[in-house]
Amino acid sequence: MKRIIIAAFLLISSISVQAGDKVRPVSDSVRTNFVEIPLATRRLIAFEPYYYAVRHGRRNDALGVGNAWYDRFRIMHITDVHRSAALLSEAISLASGRCDVIANTGDDGWASSNSTGQYTLGLLDNVEGILSQGTGGVPYVGVNGNHDVPNTTKAEYFRKMSSKISSLSDVHWGDPANFRTYGYVDVSNKRETIRMIMLDMFDYPDGEYSTKRKFMTCTFSQAQVDWLIATLKDAVAKGYKVITMGHYSFGDNDLPFGEEKAKPDADFYQDWWMIPDIIDAMQHKTTLSHTYKDKAKGGTQDITVNEDFSGLGDLHYICHLFGHIHSKNFYRCQKTDGSKMYDILMLGEHSLAAKGTALNKTYHDAGTINEISLSILEIDTSEHCIYRVSYGAYMNYDNSPSSVITKIPYRF
């Protein structure tokens, strides 16, 4: 018994000594009994209590709260990896056994407007290598970002990155023959199925970057929009819930770039409200008849939607996941002038590694527990809310702690 007590004391002491990531000096007389806890283990020790606190929901009935519990649908949301392959590997390891799916909302690379296609694709090599090692059986979905596509061709990007997603998930690509990167994966837990829809926000012909399309751009094709409508209808018919994901969010928030809830600084060549209009018309079972003009100089990608959704079943739309601005912002999709409030939740995430400035509002300290940043989203489709559990960096630049658990409704 005495030995057990001494061993427990030494273990507790070792954790308290390493409250940060650096081990404080200890005397030689104590060093032989020192137990070092690996960084990954310390991260889990700090994270697990929050994770377990919200992973289950309790069934409700007409008489109140029942006794039966259920697992919420669990998504790991990562974004803006920016070549940080080691941290991506850690995130994948964390997801194993804990998550139903890993969702990556773009910018695996770090190319810029003047990068060659060869350079752009070369930056993705480390991320591709990590994905080639597998995800421990966890489905993986991902979209491209503005730092992933400069001066590449559709075929080059598809063969390097999209093919990796195909090896990790049962993907239904919208147009694989032409190397289009929009598609969906149906992910099920014991309770339900959620359709994860991957949008390609850079869906313009090869050669139009940067002659017609700028670095901070968002362009859709008629083919992708037609496919999206058909994919949403199919999800409704099968009773699947829906999450869309893209590198940018939608919305016309009146806060300037640099604020916590600012809209992304993308130039939408078709109106940003095109996709929200489609989702909104489906939610309310109305008719949508409109042509969204391509605003690029000499642009030829006008998109026409002429659909009557009055006979459609109920679309259970959860949210749109995005990255780009490196911020855990969330807001209701809306027009600044108040002319339209959509029943659509926009949900962002910090950069996994804080490469780049954008809106990182937490400290990321290399080699410490605060180096990485991601979230696990507990989706509760009964409560119509998301419990976001943040992992890693948590201290704001004003030295206040950000929330580890945030309850976010997705019905308004």
C-alpha positions, 0 to 999 in steps of 0.5 A: 500500500505504501508503494502505491501511495508513493507512485501516485504521489510521483505521478501527480507531481509530474503532471503539476510540474509540467503545467506548461509544456516546459519541465521546470528544473528538478534536483538530481535527488528527485530526477530518478523518480520523475515520471514524464508525461508525453505532450499528447497525453497531457493534451488529452488529460486537459481535453477529455473532461470537456469531451465526455461532458457533452458527447451524450444526449438524453432522450425527451418525450411528452412527459419530460426527460427520459432515462435513455441516452444517445450518442450525438453525431461527432465531427472533428472540424479542422481548417487551414492546415497550411502544411503543418503535417505533424499537427494534422497527424495529431488531429487524425490520431485524436479523432480515432475512436472519438469521431464519426468523421473528420471535416477539413475546410481547406487551405492545406497548402500555402501558395499565393497569387504568383505561385506556379502550379508546380509550387502549389502542388508541391506544398501539398505533399506533406499533407498528402503523405499524412493522409496516405497513412490513413485515418484509423477508419474515420471517414475524411472529407475535405475541400480546397482553399484559395491557397491550394489552387493557384495556377493548378489544373483540375486534373492535377489537384484531383489526382493529388488530393481528391483521390486521397479522400476517395481512399478514406471515404465512400465519396460520390463525386459530382463529375469525376470524369472532368476532375471536379472536386465537389461531392458528398459522403454519407456518414452514419452513426448508430442513430442517424445519417448526415450527408456531408456536402463538399463544395468547390468554391473555385469551379472555373475552367483551367486557365482563368486564374489569374486572367479572369479570377482573382486570388480571393475568389469564389466561383461556381458552375451551372453543373455544380449548382444543378448537382447540389440541388439534386443532391439535396433533394436526394438527401430529403427523400432518404431522410438524411440530415445535411451539412455543407462545407466550403472554404468560405462562408456565406453572409453579408455581415456588416462587421469589417474584416478583422472583427470576430464575426466578419464575413470572409474577404472573398469576391463572389463572382456570382452573388454570395446569397445564391447557395443560401437562396437555394437552401432557403427555398428548399427549407420553406418549400417555395419556388426559386427562379433567378439568374445569378450573373457572373461578374468576372470581366468576360465571365461566361458562368451565369447560373440560372435556378428555376425550381419549384420546391413546393412538393419537397419533403422536409430538409433538415439542414444543420449548418455550413462549415468554413475556414479561411479567416482562422476564427471560431466565429458563428453567425446567422446568415443574413444581409446587412440591410435586413432584407433577408435573414436565413435560417442557416448557421455559419460555423467557422474554426481557427487555423489548425496551426495559426500559419498566416495572420487573418483572424487568429485571436488565440495564442499558438505557442509552438512546442506547447499544449497551445500549438494546435487548434481544432474543435469537435462538434457534437451535433444534436439533431433532437435539440437542434444545436451543436456543442462545440468543444475546442481543443488546444489553443484557448487564450485570447490575445487580451489574456482572457480564456475563450470558451472550451464548450459553446452551445450553438443553436442551428435553428432560429 
